[in-house]
Amino acid sequence: MLLTYSLNIQAEIAYARKWAFSRNPAYYNFDDIGGDCTNFISQCLYAGGAVMNYTRDTGWYYISLHDRSAAWTSVQYFYQFVINNKSVGIYGEEIPLSQAKRGDVIQLGMGKFHHSLLVVDVKRNIPYVSAHTENAFNKPITAYIYDRIRCLHIIGARKYQ
């Protein structure tokens, strides 16, 4: 039976604060091969208590550079996993940016979506984010340039009891 639970957003944000300007050596740094942003977001959510989904090709997991899911490191595959996941791991829904909360994920694009960021605070209805590739912590979303934006509310996670 699947148990649904909330993530520890404080732990996610503490992880983001610790690693926003450096790299955790337990994970490969993808900066030079497409960017490290979604890898970093996945690490933050994992630090918040999410369990990995080891389903080959469609899961959300990281073991090593050569043994990981596309959803762990790819903007689009991460989105598809979060929105469509009915099994183990994180799940969520797309919401308007005006409803963003701490622990949610914002994805930006120029033409296509290419960047993932973690919401670490919201002040006066403006999300403040943390990210890799372009390292940031507590940076207002208004400082970014994009022509597409979507917000993923991370509802929680599921694991087997």
C-alpha positions in Angstrom: 0.0 0.0 0.0 1.3 3.5 -0.9 1.6 6.0 1.9 1.3 9.7 1.0 3.2 12.2 3.0 4.4 15.8 3.0 8.0 16.8 2.4 10.1 18.7 5.0 10.4 22.0 3.3 12.7 23.4 6.0 15.2 20.6 5.2 14.9 21.3 1.4 15.7 25.0 2.0 18.5 24.2 4.4 20.0 21.9 1.7 19.6 24.6 -0.9 21.3 27.2 1.3 24.2 24.8 2.0 24.8 23.8 -1.6 23.6 26.8 -3.7 27.1 28.1 -4.4 29.0 24.8 -4.4 28.4 21.2 -5.4 27.7 18.1 -3.2 30.4 15.6 -4.1 27.9 12.8 -3.8 26.3 13.9 -7.1 27.8 14.5 -10.5 28.1 18.2 -11.5 26.2 18.6 -14.8 27.3 22.2 -15.4 29.4 21.4 -18.4 26.9 18.9 -20.0 23.6 20.8 -20.1 23.4 22.4 -16.7 23.0 21.3 -13.1 19.7 23.0 -12.2 17.3 20.1 -12.2 19.9 17.9 -10.6 20.1 20.4 -7.8 16.3 20.7 -7.4 16.1 16.9 -7.2 18.7 16.8 -4.5 16.8 19.5 -2.5 13.6 17.5 -2.7 15.4 14.3 -1.8 16.9 16.1 1.2 13.3 17.0 2.1 12.4 13.4 2.5 11.3 12.3 -1.0 12.0 8.7 -1.9 13.4 7.8 -5.2 11.4 5.9 -7.8 13.7 3.4 -9.5 11.5 2.6 -12.4 13.7 2.3 -15.5 13.2 5.1 -18.0 10.2 6.8 -16.3 11.3 7.0 -12.7 13.0 9.7 -10.6 16.3 8.5 -9.1 20.1 9.0 -9.0 22.7 6.4 -8.2 25.5 7.7 -10.4 26.3 9.6 -13.6 25.6 6.5 -15.6 22.7 5.1 -13.5 20.0 7.8 -13.1 16.7 8.7 -14.5 16.2 11.4 -17.0 13.6 13.0 -14.6 16.4 13.6 -12.0 18.3 15.9 -14.3 16.1 17.0 -17.2 13.7 20.0 -17.0 11.1 18.4 -19.2 11.3 14.9 -17.8 11.2 16.2 -14.3 8.0 18.1 -15.2 6.4 15.0 -16.7 7.3 12.8 -13.7 6.0 15.3 -11.2 2.7 15.9 -13.0 2.0 12.3 -14.0 3.5 10.2 -11.1 0.9 8.0 -9.5 3.5 5.7 -7.7 6.5 6.1 -5.4 8.3 9.5 -5.3 7.3 13.1 -5.6 4.1 14.3 -7.2 2.5 17.6 -7.8 0.5 19.9 -10.1 1.0 22.9 -12.2 -0.3 26.1 -10.6 -0.3 29.8 -11.4 2.9 31.6 -10.3 0.8 33.8 -8.0 0.1 30.7 -5.9 3.8 29.6 -5.5 4.8 28.5 -2.0 8.1 27.6 -0.4 9.2 24.1 -1.6 7.6 24.5 -5.1 9.6 24.4 -8.3 9.6 27.0 -11.0 10.7 26.2 -14.5 11.7 29.0 -17.0 12.1 29.0 -20.7 13.2 30.9 -23.7 11.3 29.1 -26.5 11.4 25.8 -24.6 11.7 25.2 -20.8 15.3 24.9 -19.8 15.8 26.0 -16.2 14.5 24.7 -12.8 14.5 26.7 -9.6 13.4 25.9 -6.0 11.1 28.5 -4.3 12.8 29.2 -0.9 10.6 32.2 0.1 7.7 34.4 -1.1 7.7 38.1 -0.3 4.9 40.4 -1.4 3.7 37.7 -3.9 7.2 37.5 -5.5 8.9 34.0 -5.3 12.5 34.0 -4.3 14.5 31.0 -5.6 17.6 28.9 -5.3 19.3 27.4 -8.3 22.4 25.8 -9.9 24.1 26.4 -13.2 23.5 30.1 -12.5 24.1 29.7 -8.8 21.6 31.6 -6.6 20.0 31.5 -3.2 17.0 33.8 -2.3 17.0 35.5 -5.7 13.8 37.1 -6.8 12.2 35.5 -9.9 11.9 39.0 -11.3 15.7 39.0 -11.8 15.4 36.3 -14.5 14.8 36.8 -18.2 12.3 34.3 -19.7 9.4 34.1 -22.1 7.8 31.0 -20.6 7.2 30.2 -16.9 5.4 27.4 -15.0 5.1 26.6 -11.4 5.0 23.1 -10.0 3.4 22.8 -6.6 5.0 19.8 -5.0 2.1 18.3 -3.2 4.2 15.6 -1.4 5.6 12.2 -2.0 4.5 8.5 -1.8 6.3 5.5 -0.5 5.4 1.9 0.3 4.4 1.2 3.9 
